[in-house]
Every structure is written in C-alpha cells, then in structure tokens.
Amino acid sequence: MDVGRLRKVKVFAEMSDSDLRRIATFATEESAPEGTTLVREGDYSTELIALEDGTAEVRHDGEVIATLGPGDVFGETGVLERGLRNASVVSTTPVRVFKLTNWEIKRLGPETVQRLRDLISDRRADAVRSETPNA
C-alpha cells in the first residue's frame, strides 16, 4: 500500500512517513459491492477499517445514524477496547477499504495508537453533543 493513499485517511493524515510505512506494511485491501455488510452489530471487533473509496451507512438497531465516505475509519472502538461492534456498516456504493487487525494495531507505535484513542474520544463527545437538546 502507498503512503499517499494512507495519508488521505483523516486519522493518519498528520502522521510521519515512517509511521505510515509501518501501517502500509500491515494493511490489507479489499473491495466490496453496494449493499455489502462490512461489519455487523454485535459481532466481535477484530479489525479497524478505513474507507478509501465509496460510501457506507452506519446502522444501529436498524436505524441509519451516520454516513461514511472516503477517509473515514470505523471499528476502532471495538479493536482498541476489545468490545463487540456497536453498529453495522453497510456499503451504499461499491467500496474499497483497507483493514488493520487488532494484532497489527498492537504492533504500531504508541503515537499511532494514541491517535486512534483520540478518534474514539472525539466520536463519543460528538455523540453526546448530538443527544443533548439545545437550550
């Protein structure tokens, strides 16, 4: 995988070339057609997935709660916190993704893992803000 392609993913955009080369070594690539369930709510989370091309919907209890596009990442919460998937992600167009397993993430540097943890914190804060009614 090319470092330039990784840099298009928001969570990796500011990382050093050496960190990106390490990630590129471990990442695997896949393509899927429209309508593919990329991850299923309630399953064990074993991969962080970055959407390189295409779009997908995040669904919780069957309700669409977010739309993802190129550069977005999902699955990081379950991988870092060893939990179950809290939502399903279904492609709404043909997609190309790259994946890092929890084993590969353990082999990344602490800076990279911290960026992923920061992403989790940001998403949780956004979720709380969206659930809080405006006064």
Rosetta silent file (secondary structure, phi, psi, omega in degrees, C-alpha in Angstrom):
SEQUENCE: MDVGRLRKVKVFAEMSDSDLRRIATFATEESAPEGTTLVREGDYSTELIALEDGTAEVRHDGEVIATLGPGDVFGETGVLERGLRNASVVSTTPVRVFKLTNWEIKRLGPETVQRLRDLISDRRADAVRSETPNA
SCORE:     score description
SCORE:     0.000 S_00000001
   1 L     0.000  145.307 -177.104    0.000    0.000    0.000 S_00000001
   2 L   -86.746  136.932  179.811    1.154    3.509   -0.839 S_00000001
   3 H   -59.221  -37.234  179.083    1.825    6.057    1.937 S_00000001
   4 H   -61.499  -36.494  177.382   -0.009    8.730   -0.099 S_00000001
   5 H   -67.406  -41.189  178.568   -3.180    6.643   -0.072 S_00000001
   6 H   -64.072  -37.355 -177.163   -2.975    6.234    3.699 S_00000001
   7 H   -62.931  -20.017  178.346   -2.488    9.964    4.188 S_00000001
   8 L   -74.784  -12.403  177.599   -5.984   10.516    2.706 S_00000001
   9 L   -86.314  124.807 -171.323   -7.467    8.815    5.786 S_00000001
  10 H   -50.680  -46.092 -175.623   -8.219   11.502    8.386 S_00000001
  11 H   -67.569  -22.552 -179.657   -6.786    9.678   11.377 S_00000001
  12 H  -101.270   -5.883 -170.011   -3.500    9.065    9.537 S_00000001
  13 L   -56.631  -37.466 -175.428   -3.211   12.420    7.727 S_00000001
  14 L   -95.886    4.017 -175.822   -0.754   14.067   10.137 S_00000001
  15 L   -76.971  157.279  178.978    1.423   11.023   10.795 S_00000001
  16 L   -70.229  157.944  177.746    5.054   10.782    9.838 S_00000001
  17 H   -59.901  -36.191 -179.016    6.103    8.899    6.733 S_00000001
  18 H   -66.182  -40.641  176.534    7.836    6.287    8.895 S_00000001
  19 H   -64.439  -41.809 -179.731    4.611    5.580   10.839 S_00000001
  20 H   -66.468  -35.945  176.556    2.661    5.409    7.588 S_00000001
  21 H   -64.211  -37.586  177.853    5.175    2.993    6.065 S_00000001
  22 H   -64.200  -45.566  178.505    4.724    0.757    9.123 S_00000001
  23 H   -62.102  -43.337 -179.149    0.936    0.870    8.732 S_00000001
  24 H   -59.813  -32.577  179.109    1.245    0.204    4.990 S_00000001
  25 H   -63.639  -36.832 -173.991    3.231   -2.937    5.743 S_00000001
  26 H   -93.015  -25.707 -172.172    0.381   -4.402    7.799 S_00000001
  27 L   -68.346  142.431  173.075   -2.723   -3.139    5.996 S_00000001
  28 E  -114.430  152.393 -177.107   -4.752   -5.407    3.722 S_00000001
  29 E  -114.550  146.400  176.216   -7.042   -4.167    0.962 S_00000001
  30 E  -146.482  154.941  171.598  -10.493   -5.335   -0.109 S_00000001
  31 E  -120.466  152.000  179.312  -13.264   -4.248   -2.446 S_00000001
  32 E  -147.765  146.710  178.327  -16.981   -4.884   -1.950 S_00000001
  33 L   -78.104  167.927  174.799  -20.118   -4.162   -3.986 S_00000001
  34 L   -54.928  141.147  177.395  -23.001   -1.932   -2.926 S_00000001
  35 L    88.065    2.590  179.866  -25.167   -3.482   -0.211 S_00000001
  36 L   -80.542  131.568  173.183  -22.364   -5.425    1.468 S_00000001
  37 E   -80.129  110.865 -177.133  -22.419   -5.600    5.263 S_00000001
  38 E   -79.479  -38.125  171.767  -18.847   -4.645    6.095 S_00000001
  39 E  -143.871  150.672 -176.303  -19.274   -5.195    9.850 S_00000001
  40 L  -115.815  131.226  177.553  -22.248   -6.477   11.807 S_00000001
  41 L   -53.978  133.468  178.518  -23.560   -5.017   15.061 S_00000001
  42 L    91.994  -16.364  177.409  -22.916   -7.376   17.987 S_00000001
  43 L   -74.662  159.841  173.895  -20.039   -9.271   16.317 S_00000001
  44 E   -66.782  140.194 -178.934  -16.589   -9.345   17.872 S_00000001
  45 L   -95.008  113.538 -178.560  -14.478   -6.464   16.669 S_00000001
  46 L  -121.505   -2.374 -176.524  -11.184   -7.684   15.266 S_00000001
  47 E  -141.608  142.370  165.808  -10.414   -5.052   12.608 S_00000001
  48 E   -94.223  135.480 -176.004  -10.142   -1.335   12.166 S_00000001
  49 E  -125.829  133.053  176.093  -11.380   -0.440    8.679 S_00000001
  50 E  -111.773  132.761  179.404  -10.659    2.685    6.626 S_00000001
  51 E   -88.176  113.697 -179.698  -12.897    3.594    3.711 S_00000001
  52 E   -88.851  -45.781  178.956  -10.709    4.551    0.773 S_00000001
  53 E  -136.091  145.767  176.156  -13.371    4.834   -1.950 S_00000001
  54 L    97.445 -175.152 -179.080  -17.165    4.773   -1.862 S_00000001
  55 L  -133.098  159.632 -179.794  -19.773    5.402    0.814 S_00000001
  56 E  -151.737  157.137  175.953  -21.412    3.413    3.599 S_00000001
  57 E  -107.359  141.524  172.506  -24.113    3.795    6.239 S_00000001
  58 E   -97.335  125.603 -176.419  -23.644    3.179    9.939 S_00000001
  59 E  -124.838  128.583  176.717  -26.743    1.461   11.334 S_00000001
  60 E  -120.624  123.572 -175.856  -27.615    0.902   14.991 S_00000001
  61 L    53.042   36.523  177.051  -30.680   -1.209   15.725 S_00000001
  62 L    82.610   -7.149 -178.950  -31.577   -0.892   12.037 S_00000001
  63 E   -98.184  134.691  177.629  -31.601    2.926   12.086 S_00000001
  64 E   -72.610  121.723 -178.679  -29.114    4.911    9.978 S_00000001
  65 E  -112.839  -12.488  178.948  -27.075    7.024   12.399 S_00000001
  66 E  -164.598  158.831  173.405  -24.238    8.202   10.126 S_00000001
  67 E  -119.999  134.461 -179.189  -22.925    8.188    6.588 S_00000001
  68 E  -110.828  150.180  176.858  -19.267    7.453    5.901 S_00000001
  69 L  -138.838 -174.337 -178.473  -17.154    8.445    2.920 S_00000001
  70 L   -52.964  133.115  179.971  -13.573    8.284    1.715 S_00000001
  71 L    96.227  -11.518  179.704  -11.117    8.876    4.538 S_00000001
  72 L   -83.499  151.934 -178.522  -13.437    7.745    7.322 S_00000001
  73 E  -122.185  144.661  173.585  -12.466    4.989    9.766 S_00000001
  74 E  -144.537  159.847 -179.517  -14.684    2.584   11.689 S_00000001
  75 L    92.664   -2.403 -175.508  -14.200   -0.333   14.046 S_00000001
  76 H   -68.425  -34.142 -178.259  -11.556    1.406   16.141 S_00000001
  77 H   -62.778  -50.886 -179.046  -13.557    1.325   19.380 S_00000001
  78 H   -64.515  -36.891 -179.118  -14.007   -2.426   19.426 S_00000001
  79 H   -68.679  -46.464 -177.034  -10.434   -3.118   18.371 S_00000001
  80 H   -75.981  -30.442 -176.557   -8.823   -0.866   20.967 S_00000001
  81 H  -106.889    6.565  177.685  -11.243   -1.667   23.770 S_00000001
  82 L    52.867   52.611 -178.689  -11.796   -5.335   22.883 S_00000001
  83 L  -119.191 -177.464  176.201  -15.523   -4.993   22.629 S_00000001
  84 E   -84.730  156.558  177.218  -18.378   -6.019   20.410 S_00000001
  85 L   -63.880  130.675 -178.642  -19.357   -3.983   17.363 S_00000001
  86 L   -94.744    1.157  177.416  -21.829   -1.305   18.445 S_00000001
  87 L  -161.058  160.908  171.519  -23.225   -0.794   14.922 S_00000001
  88 E   -95.618  153.293  174.040  -23.374   -2.361   11.480 S_00000001
  89 E  -127.486  124.309 -176.171  -21.772   -0.689    8.472 S_00000001
  90 E  -123.251  130.414  179.956  -23.302   -1.355    5.047 S_00000001
  91 E   -68.864  137.270  177.594  -21.856   -0.109    1.751 S_00000001
  92 L  -107.036   -5.210  172.285  -24.158    2.196   -0.225 S_00000001
  93 L  -144.214  170.686  169.625  -21.866    2.202   -3.272 S_00000001
  94 L   -58.968  140.627 -176.922  -19.061   -0.106   -4.350 S_00000001
  95 E  -128.002  156.486  168.265  -16.255    0.427   -1.818 S_00000001
  96 E  -126.092  127.952 -177.736  -12.549   -0.109   -1.445 S_00000001
  97 E  -127.754  160.136  164.960  -11.300   -0.453    2.125 S_00000001
  98 E  -126.307  150.657 -171.019   -8.129   -1.274    3.919 S_00000001
  99 E  -127.580  147.734  170.452   -8.021   -3.133    7.210 S_00000001
 100 E  -127.996  126.477  178.396   -5.772   -3.491   10.227 S_00000001
 101 E   -79.230  165.441  178.691   -6.396   -6.350   12.644 S_00000001
 102 H   -60.940  -32.550  176.509   -6.092   -5.943   16.399 S_00000001
 103 H   -64.363  -43.564  179.780   -2.803   -7.882   16.227 S_00000001
 104 H   -67.379  -36.811  178.881   -1.407   -5.448   13.643 S_00000001
 105 H   -64.378  -37.405  177.403   -2.545   -2.443   15.664 S_00000001
 106 H   -59.703  -27.480 -177.728   -0.627   -3.781   18.680 S_00000001
 107 L   -86.024   -6.858  177.781    2.500   -3.634   16.506 S_00000001
 108 L   -77.767  161.951  179.366    2.008    0.059   15.652 S_00000001
 109 L   -70.094  160.942 -178.756    3.799    2.757   17.597 S_00000001
 110 H   -61.236  -31.503  178.371    2.249    4.394   20.666 S_00000001
 111 H   -63.525  -42.380 -179.775    1.663    7.663   18.734 S_00000001
 112 H   -65.985  -45.219  179.345   -0.497    5.854   16.190 S_00000001
 113 H   -63.044  -38.829  178.657   -2.474    4.024   18.857 S_00000001
 114 H   -64.414  -37.975  177.056   -2.993    7.316   20.722 S_00000001
 115 H   -60.809  -39.407  178.260   -4.413    8.930   17.547 S_00000001
 116 H   -67.068  -40.818  176.942   -6.919    6.099   17.349 S_00000001
 117 H   -63.212  -38.822  177.412   -7.843    6.563   21.015 S_00000001
 118 H   -62.473  -38.571  178.240   -8.293   10.303   20.361 S_00000001
 119 H   -61.224  -42.638  177.648  -10.651    9.455   17.498 S_00000001
 120 H   -59.631  -47.467 -179.422  -12.756    7.356   19.883 S_00000001
 121 H   -60.666  -43.245  179.627  -12.914   10.240   22.372 S_00000001
 122 H   -62.077  -42.939 -179.365  -13.902   12.711   19.635 S_00000001
 123 H   -65.509  -40.111  178.375  -16.687   10.433   18.386 S_00000001
 124 H   -64.525  -41.234  178.788  -18.046    9.934   21.891 S_00000001
 125 H   -63.860  -41.178  177.670  -18.039   13.692   22.504 S_00000001
 126 H   -62.776  -40.057 -179.858  -19.860   14.259   19.196 S_00000001
 127 H   -64.937  -41.314  179.059  -22.450   11.638   20.132 S_00000001
 128 H   -64.956  -42.969  178.979  -23.092   13.286   23.492 S_00000001
 129 H   -62.004  -39.044 -177.991  -23.438   16.714   21.849 S_00000001
 130 H   -73.511  -22.074  179.090  -25.923   15.379   19.301 S_00000001
 131 H   -88.965  -15.460 -178.089  -28.049   13.755   22.038 S_00000001
 132 L   -87.144  121.211  179.539  -28.112   16.892   24.206 S_00000001
 133 L   -66.984  146.137  176.772  -31.043   19.177   23.356 S_00000001
 134 L   -74.588  138.764 -178.455  -30.220   22.824   22.694 S_00000001
 135 L   -86.799    0.000    0.000  -31.416   25.166   25.430 S_00000001
